[in-house]
Amino acid sequence: MTTPGPTAGKGGITHLAHVADAIDALNRRMARAVRWLILGAVVVCFLAAFLRYAFSFGYVWIQELYVWQHAIVFMLGSAYTLQVGGHVRVDLFYARRSPRGQAWTDIVGTLVFLIPWLLLVLLTAFPYVVRSWAVGESSPEYGGLPAVYPLKTVILLFAVLLLLQGISVIIRRSLFLLGHPGGALETDPQ
């Protein structure tokens, strides 16, 4: 039987840093993809307003389309927003803490508030989404979009992506507390 050397465990820590890197990369790619929906929402909203005021008519599906695009941007961009520190927090207390205190606050806040809330979202949204797919749910409005279930599926994607980003935050803040270079967040001063 051999005893572990001084580098024992570093492979696991490095592996955790790679896991956090992969999660962060996934959410960066998602943010880059959905940002185009912002332009789409603006164009579709302009079209809806133009048709209504220039020609006195409109289509329900056009109005629903820009609302859906807006919703998708917020839901699928929320994990990236967490990644770059864009969500609201009580900076009055957080900013006054030391970097180690901020790391502990991030870990505890993620474990106590974010993860349980996201698990609740997943548990309650899953049957809701399954029912929507089962009946081929469409817009309740006459002339609305023919399929609501893809939008409802985005609720599950939102929760999964944000849950993964929460795990990345826990990994990075734990690595920071251990003094590992992979523990820096994108919002940390370099």
Contacts in CASP RR format, 6 or more apart in sequence:
PFRMAT RR
TARGET T0000
AUTHOR 0000-0000-0000
METHOD contacts of the structure
MODEL  1
MTTPGPTAGKGGITHLAHVADAIDALNRRMARAVRWLILGAVVVCFLAAF
LRYAFSFGYVWIQELYVWQHAIVFMLGSAYTLQVGGHVRVDLFYARRSPR
GQAWTDIVGTLVFLIPWLLLVLLTAFPYVVRSWAVGESSPEYGGLPAVYP
LKTVILLFAVLLLLQGISVIIRRSLFLLGHPGGALETDPQ
13 175 0 8 1.000
13 178 0 8 1.000
13 180 0 8 1.000
16 171 0 8 1.000
16 174 0 8 1.000
16 175 0 8 1.000
17 171 0 8 1.000
17 175 0 8 1.000
17 180 0 8 1.000
17 182 0 8 1.000
17 183 0 8 1.000
19 167 0 8 1.000
19 168 0 8 1.000
19 171 0 8 1.000
20 167 0 8 1.000
20 168 0 8 1.000
20 171 0 8 1.000
20 172 0 8 1.000
20 175 0 8 1.000
20 182 0 8 1.000
20 183 0 8 1.000
23 164 0 8 1.000
23 165 0 8 1.000
23 167 0 8 1.000
23 168 0 8 1.000
24 83 0 8 1.000
24 165 0 8 1.000
24 168 0 8 1.000
24 186 0 8 1.000
26 161 0 8 1.000
26 164 0 8 1.000
27 77 0 8 1.000
27 79 0 8 1.000
27 80 0 8 1.000
27 83 0 8 1.000
27 161 0 8 1.000
27 164 0 8 1.000
27 165 0 8 1.000
28 80 0 8 1.000
28 83 0 8 1.000
30 76 0 8 1.000
30 77 0 8 1.000
30 79 0 8 1.000
30 80 0 8 1.000
30 161 0 8 1.000
31 76 0 8 1.000
31 77 0 8 1.000
31 80 0 8 1.000
33 76 0 8 1.000
34 72 0 8 1.000
34 73 0 8 1.000
34 76 0 8 1.000
34 77 0 8 1.000
35 73 0 8 1.000
37 69 0 8 1.000
37 70 0 8 1.000
37 72 0 8 1.000
37 73 0 8 1.000
38 69 0 8 1.000
38 73 0 8 1.000
40 66 0 8 1.000
40 69 0 8 1.000
41 66 0 8 1.000
41 69 0 8 1.000
41 70 0 8 1.000
41 73 0 8 1.000
44 62 0 8 1.000
44 65 0 8 1.000
44 66 0 8 1.000
44 69 0 8 1.000
45 66 0 8 1.000
47 62 0 8 1.000
48 58 0 8 1.000
48 59 0 8 1.000
48 62 0 8 1.000
48 63 0 8 1.000
48 66 0 8 1.000
51 57 0 8 1.000
51 58 0 8 1.000
51 59 0 8 1.000
51 62 0 8 1.000
52 58 0 8 1.000
59 143 0 8 1.000
59 144 0 8 1.000
60 139 0 8 1.000
60 141 0 8 1.000
60 142 0 8 1.000
60 143 0 8 1.000
60 144 0 8 1.000
61 139 0 8 1.000
61 143 0 8 1.000
61 144 0 8 1.000
61 145 0 8 1.000
64 139 0 8 1.000
64 141 0 8 1.000
64 144 0 8 1.000
64 145 0 8 1.000
65 145 0 8 1.000
68 145 0 8 1.000
68 151 0 8 1.000
71 151 0 8 1.000
71 154 0 8 1.000
72 151 0 8 1.000
72 154 0 8 1.000
75 154 0 8 1.000
75 155 0 8 1.000
75 157 0 8 1.000
75 158 0 8 1.000
76 154 0 8 1.000
76 157 0 8 1.000
76 158 0 8 1.000
76 161 0 8 1.000
77 161 0 8 1.000
78 87 0 8 1.000
78 158 0 8 1.000
78 161 0 8 1.000
78 162 0 8 1.000
79 158 0 8 1.000
79 161 0 8 1.000
79 162 0 8 1.000
79 164 0 8 1.000
79 165 0 8 1.000
80 165 0 8 1.000
81 87 0 8 1.000
82 162 0 8 1.000
82 165 0 8 1.000
82 166 0 8 1.000
82 169 0 8 1.000
83 165 0 8 1.000
83 168 0 8 1.000
83 169 0 8 1.000
83 185 0 8 1.000
83 186 0 8 1.000
84 186 0 8 1.000
84 187 0 8 1.000
85 185 0 8 1.000
85 186 0 8 1.000
85 187 0 8 1.000
86 187 0 8 1.000
93 105 0 8 1.000
94 102 0 8 1.000
94 105 0 8 1.000
97 105 0 8 1.000
99 176 0 8 1.000
99 188 0 8 1.000
100 176 0 8 1.000
100 177 0 8 1.000
103 173 0 8 1.000
103 174 0 8 1.000
103 176 0 8 1.000
103 177 0 8 1.000
104 173 0 8 1.000
104 177 0 8 1.000
106 169 0 8 1.000
106 170 0 8 1.000
106 173 0 8 1.000
107 169 0 8 1.000
107 170 0 8 1.000
107 173 0 8 1.000
107 174 0 8 1.000
110 166 0 8 1.000
110 169 0 8 1.000
110 170 0 8 1.000
111 170 0 8 1.000
114 162 0 8 1.000
114 163 0 8 1.000
114 166 0 8 1.000
115 163 0 8 1.000
115 166 0 8 1.000
118 159 0 8 1.000
118 162 0 8 1.000
118 163 0 8 1.000
119 163 0 8 1.000
121 155 0 8 1.000
121 158 0 8 1.000
121 159 0 8 1.000
122 156 0 8 1.000
122 159 0 8 1.000
122 160 0 8 1.000
122 163 0 8 1.000
125 152 0 8 1.000
125 155 0 8 1.000
125 156 0 8 1.000
125 159 0 8 1.000
126 156 0 8 1.000
128 152 0 8 1.000
128 155 0 8 1.000
129 149 0 8 1.000
129 152 0 8 1.000
129 153 0 8 1.000
129 155 0 8 1.000
129 156 0 8 1.000
131 137 0 8 1.000
132 148 0 8 1.000
132 149 0 8 1.000
132 152 0 8 1.000
133 149 0 8 1.000
133 153 0 8 1.000
136 147 0 8 1.000
136 148 0 8 1.000
136 149 0 8 1.000
137 147 0 8 1.000
137 148 0 8 1.000
137 149 0 8 1.000
137 152 0 8 1.000
138 144 0 8 1.000
138 145 0 8 1.000
138 146 0 8 1.000
138 147 0 8 1.000
138 148 0 8 1.000
139 145 0 8 1.000
139 146 0 8 1.000
139 148 0 8 1.000
169 185 0 8 1.000
171 183 0 8 1.000
172 182 0 8 1.000
172 183 0 8 1.000
172 184 0 8 1.000
172 185 0 8 1.000
173 183 0 8 1.000
173 185 0 8 1.000
174 183 0 8 1.000
175 182 0 8 1.000
175 183 0 8 1.000
176 182 0 8 1.000
176 183 0 8 1.000
176 184 0 8 1.000
176 185 0 8 1.000
176 188 0 8 1.000
184 190 0 8 1.000
END
